[in-house]
């Protein structure tokens, strides 16, 4: 049996995992509204595009940077 990890280009798994984590943040912020940077993107659905995944990751990055600027050292 062939190891499927060798069939996936390097970095693809990490990008997908990061998108999945960011998507959970998006769903949480849509429900509870704690966004500090605004412009919460749509949650990811099956068959989403790379652009949609990029938007969720960019949102999570903005929220992270803002939290670090507001509360340095946390």
QUIJO-V628907 format. One record per backbone hydrogen bond with DSSP energy under -0.5 kcal/mol. CO is the residue of the C=O (numbers start at 1). NH is the residue of the N-H. If there is no record, write none. Layout:
BEGIN
co & nh
CO & NH
CO & NH
END
This chain:
BEGIN
co & nh
2 & 4
3 & 6
4 & 7
4 & 8
5 & 8
9 & 12
11 & 15
12 & 16
13 & 17
14 & 18
15 & 19
16 & 20
17 & 21
18 & 22
19 & 23
20 & 24
21 & 25
22 & 26
23 & 27
24 & 28
25 & 29
26 & 30
27 & 31
28 & 32
29 & 33
45 & 48
49 & 53
50 & 54
51 & 55
52 & 56
53 & 57
54 & 58
55 & 59
56 & 60
57 & 61
58 & 62
59 & 63
60 & 64
61 & 65
62 & 66
63 & 67
64 & 68
65 & 69
66 & 70
67 & 71
71 & 74
END
